[in-house]
Amino acid sequence: MTALPDPELPDHATGPAPPPAPRAIPERTRRAVLECYGEQGRRALAAVDAGSVKRYLDFVVVVGTRDEYIVEGDLCTCDRSLFRNGFCWHQLAARIAVLADLCEEYDLWYHAALE
Ligand SMILES: [Zn+2]
């Protein structure tokens, strides 16, 4: 008969504990972002660090200085992106946070939260 695992012992008690998952942007990535995007890069990194990128079930939302903005692909709902057709730091922050898995996750539909 096989012995059941002791429920009191966490899984990693049988071996070395795995290192905690890094929840930070690697230094090399930071430097590259700052080099390529300057001030926009600095703002995007600060937003990711502050947990200002939120992933809902339907959209990624970035909390900006005056409002929060939906980022969808190459579009953002901020004035700069919508009216001047420009690249904005919200888009950059969303990309970094999604790629580095640093979004605040919400098990909600953003469009429903707007109602
Ligand atoms: Zn924007």
py3Dmol code that shows the C-alpha trace and the ligand (Angstrom):
import py3Dmol

protein = """\
ATOM      1  CA  MET A   1       0.000   0.000   0.000  1.00  0.00           C
ATOM      2  CA  THR A   2       1.298   3.419  -0.968  1.00  0.00           C
ATOM      3  CA  ALA A   3       1.625   5.993   1.786  1.00  0.00           C
ATOM      4  CA  LEU A   4      -0.428   9.093   1.217  1.00  0.00           C
ATOM      5  CA  PRO A   5       1.481  12.376   1.231  1.00  0.00           C
ATOM      6  CA  ASP A   6       1.399  14.114   4.583  1.00  0.00           C
ATOM      7  CA  PRO A   7      -1.129  16.943   4.182  1.00  0.00           C
ATOM      8  CA  GLU A   8       0.745  18.997   6.765  1.00  0.00           C
ATOM      9  CA  LEU A   9       3.804  19.217   4.576  1.00  0.00           C
ATOM     10  CA  PRO A  10       3.826  21.675   1.697  1.00  0.00           C
ATOM     11  CA  ASP A  11       4.911  20.203  -1.656  1.00  0.00           C
ATOM     12  CA  HIS A  12       8.319  21.826  -1.556  1.00  0.00           C
ATOM     13  CA  ALA A  13       9.123  20.256   1.840  1.00  0.00           C
ATOM     14  CA  THR A  14      10.486  17.217   0.010  1.00  0.00           C
ATOM     15  CA  GLY A  15      13.045  19.228  -1.956  1.00  0.00           C
ATOM     16  CA  PRO A  16      14.607  22.633  -2.160  1.00  0.00           C
ATOM     17  CA  ALA A  17      11.998  25.371  -2.234  1.00  0.00           C
ATOM     18  CA  PRO A  18      11.643  26.916  -5.667  1.00  0.00           C
ATOM     19  CA  PRO A  19      12.760  30.540  -5.811  1.00  0.00           C
ATOM     20  CA  PRO A  20       9.873  32.990  -5.700  1.00  0.00           C
ATOM     21  CA  ALA A  21       8.804  34.107  -9.146  1.00  0.00           C
ATOM     22  CA  PRO A  22      10.426  37.425  -9.939  1.00  0.00           C
ATOM     23  CA  ARG A  23       7.813  40.128 -10.031  1.00  0.00           C
ATOM     24  CA  ALA A  24       9.983  42.857 -11.403  1.00  0.00           C
ATOM     25  CA  ILE A  25      11.188  44.170 -14.718  1.00  0.00           C
ATOM     26  CA  PRO A  26      14.740  42.942 -15.365  1.00  0.00           C
ATOM     27  CA  GLU A  27      17.362  45.694 -15.189  1.00  0.00           C
ATOM     28  CA  ARG A  28      18.470  45.044 -18.774  1.00  0.00           C
ATOM     29  CA  THR A  29      14.914  45.538 -20.004  1.00  0.00           C
ATOM     30  CA  ARG A  30      14.609  48.779 -18.036  1.00  0.00           C
ATOM     31  CA  ARG A  31      17.731  50.193 -19.609  1.00  0.00           C
ATOM     32  CA  ALA A  32      16.597  49.199 -23.099  1.00  0.00           C
ATOM     33  CA  VAL A  33      13.156  50.760 -22.587  1.00  0.00           C
ATOM     34  CA  LEU A  34      14.689  54.016 -21.299  1.00  0.00           C
ATOM     35  CA  GLU A  35      17.186  54.109 -24.138  1.00  0.00           C
ATOM     36  CA  CYS A  36      14.552  53.566 -26.812  1.00  0.00           C
ATOM     37  CA  TYR A  37      11.642  55.554 -25.401  1.00  0.00           C
ATOM     38  CA  GLY A  38      13.133  58.172 -23.067  1.00  0.00           C
ATOM     39  CA  GLU A  39      10.507  59.981 -21.010  1.00  0.00           C
ATOM     40  CA  GLN A  40       7.680  57.784 -22.309  1.00  0.00           C
ATOM     41  CA  GLY A  41       9.696  54.759 -21.260  1.00  0.00           C
ATOM     42  CA  ARG A  42      10.255  56.194 -17.795  1.00  0.00           C
ATOM     43  CA  ARG A  43       6.535  56.792 -17.333  1.00  0.00           C
ATOM     44  CA  ALA A  44       5.650  53.345 -18.641  1.00  0.00           C
ATOM     45  CA  LEU A  45       8.113  51.622 -16.273  1.00  0.00           C
ATOM     46  CA  ALA A  46       6.832  53.668 -13.333  1.00  0.00           C
ATOM     47  CA  ALA A  47       3.268  52.637 -14.162  1.00  0.00           C
ATOM     48  CA  VAL A  48       4.196  48.956 -14.335  1.00  0.00           C
ATOM     49  CA  ASP A  49       6.134  49.237 -11.053  1.00  0.00           C
ATOM     50  CA  ALA A  50       3.155  50.914  -9.408  1.00  0.00           C
ATOM     51  CA  GLY A  51       0.786  48.156 -10.527  1.00  0.00           C
ATOM     52  CA  SER A  52      -1.121  50.611 -12.708  1.00  0.00           C
ATOM     53  CA  VAL A  53      -1.635  48.161 -15.552  1.00  0.00           C
ATOM     54  CA  LYS A  54      -4.786  46.132 -14.988  1.00  0.00           C
ATOM     55  CA  ARG A  55      -5.834  43.157 -17.041  1.00  0.00           C
ATOM     56  CA  TYR A  56      -9.557  42.550 -17.111  1.00  0.00           C
ATOM     57  CA  LEU A  57     -11.268  39.707 -18.952  1.00  0.00           C
ATOM     58  CA  ASP A  58     -11.895  41.943 -21.960  1.00  0.00           C
ATOM     59  CA  PHE A  59      -9.309  44.754 -21.886  1.00  0.00           C
ATOM     60  CA  VAL A  60      -5.999  45.912 -20.564  1.00  0.00           C
ATOM     61  CA  VAL A  61      -6.420  49.220 -18.745  1.00  0.00           C
ATOM     62  CA  VAL A  62      -3.656  51.628 -17.763  1.00  0.00           C
ATOM     63  CA  VAL A  63      -4.194  54.100 -14.956  1.00  0.00           C
ATOM     64  CA  GLY A  64      -2.805  57.410 -16.187  1.00  0.00           C
ATOM     65  CA  THR A  65      -2.306  60.717 -14.448  1.00  0.00           C
ATOM     66  CA  ARG A  66      -5.817  62.019 -15.125  1.00  0.00           C
ATOM     67  CA  ASP A  67      -7.861  58.998 -16.093  1.00  0.00           C
ATOM     68  CA  GLU A  68      -7.585  55.348 -16.944  1.00  0.00           C
ATOM     69  CA  TYR A  69      -7.266  54.236 -20.526  1.00  0.00           C
ATOM     70  CA  ILE A  70      -8.114  51.097 -22.435  1.00  0.00           C
ATOM     71  CA  VAL A  71      -5.233  49.779 -24.496  1.00  0.00           C
ATOM     72  CA  GLU A  72      -6.118  47.439 -27.322  1.00  0.00           C
ATOM     73  CA  GLY A  73      -3.328  46.490 -29.704  1.00  0.00           C
ATOM     74  CA  ASP A  74      -1.900  49.708 -31.154  1.00  0.00           C
ATOM     75  CA  LEU A  75      -4.760  51.807 -29.854  1.00  0.00           C
ATOM     76  CA  CYS A  76      -5.288  53.602 -26.581  1.00  0.00           C
ATOM     77  CA  THR A  77      -8.250  55.691 -25.522  1.00  0.00           C
ATOM     78  CA  CYS A  78      -6.117  58.669 -24.428  1.00  0.00           C
ATOM     79  CA  ASP A  79      -6.172  61.937 -26.406  1.00  0.00           C
ATOM     80  CA  ARG A  80      -2.664  61.516 -27.702  1.00  0.00           C
ATOM     81  CA  SER A  81      -3.448  58.167 -29.270  1.00  0.00           C
ATOM     82  CA  LEU A  82      -6.988  58.930 -30.462  1.00  0.00           C
ATOM     83  CA  PHE A  83      -6.661  62.462 -31.791  1.00  0.00           C
ATOM     84  CA  ARG A  84      -3.002  62.747 -32.659  1.00  0.00           C
ATOM     85  CA  ASN A  85      -2.638  59.147 -33.744  1.00  0.00           C
ATOM     86  CA  GLY A  86       0.450  58.911 -31.605  1.00  0.00           C
ATOM     87  CA  PHE A  87       2.226  56.261 -29.679  1.00  0.00           C
ATOM     88  CA  CYS A  88       1.715  56.829 -25.957  1.00  0.00           C
ATOM     89  CA  TRP A  89       3.297  55.525 -22.791  1.00  0.00           C
ATOM     90  CA  HIS A  90       0.067  53.713 -21.893  1.00  0.00           C
ATOM     91  CA  GLN A  91       0.572  51.394 -24.855  1.00  0.00           C
ATOM     92  CA  LEU A  92       4.167  50.851 -23.841  1.00  0.00           C
ATOM     93  CA  ALA A  93       3.236  50.167 -20.210  1.00  0.00           C
ATOM     94  CA  ALA A  94       0.559  47.693 -21.314  1.00  0.00           C
ATOM     95  CA  ARG A  95       3.017  45.812 -23.541  1.00  0.00           C
ATOM     96  CA  ILE A  96       5.683  45.612 -20.861  1.00  0.00           C
ATOM     97  CA  ALA A  97       3.225  44.481 -18.192  1.00  0.00           C
ATOM     98  CA  VAL A  98       1.595  41.859 -20.416  1.00  0.00           C
ATOM     99  CA  LEU A  99       4.910  40.461 -21.676  1.00  0.00           C
ATOM    100  CA  ALA A 100       6.486  40.415 -18.210  1.00  0.00           C
ATOM    101  CA  ASP A 101       3.286  39.100 -16.625  1.00  0.00           C
ATOM    102  CA  LEU A 102       3.122  42.087 -14.286  1.00  0.00           C
ATOM    103  CA  CYS A 103      -0.505  43.110 -14.771  1.00  0.00           C
ATOM    104  CA  GLU A 104      -2.874  43.408 -11.872  1.00  0.00           C
ATOM    105  CA  GLU A 105      -5.365  40.685 -12.753  1.00  0.00           C
ATOM    106  CA  TYR A 106      -9.092  41.252 -12.434  1.00  0.00           C
ATOM    107  CA  ASP A 107     -11.578  38.484 -12.958  1.00  0.00           C
ATOM    108  CA  LEU A 108     -14.122  41.024 -14.196  1.00  0.00           C
ATOM    109  CA  TRP A 109     -15.347  42.496 -17.442  1.00  0.00           C
ATOM    110  CA  TYR A 110     -14.142  46.076 -17.721  1.00  0.00           C
ATOM    111  CA  HIS A 111     -17.100  47.109 -19.888  1.00  0.00           C
ATOM    112  CA  ALA A 112     -19.415  45.922 -17.105  1.00  0.00           C
ATOM    113  CA  ALA A 113     -17.477  47.950 -14.526  1.00  0.00           C
ATOM    114  CA  LEU A 114     -18.158  51.084 -16.624  1.00  0.00           C
ATOM    115  CA  GLU A 115     -21.932  50.709 -16.355  1.00  0.00           C
TER     116      GLU A 115
END
"""
ligand_1 = """\
1
ZN
Zn -2.555 56.368 -24.237
"""
view = py3Dmol.view(width=600, height=400)
view.addModel(protein, "pdb")
view.setStyle({"model": 0}, {"cartoon": {"style": "trace"}})
view.addModel(ligand_1, "xyz")
view.setStyle({"model": 1}, {"stick": {}})
view.zoomTo()
view.show()
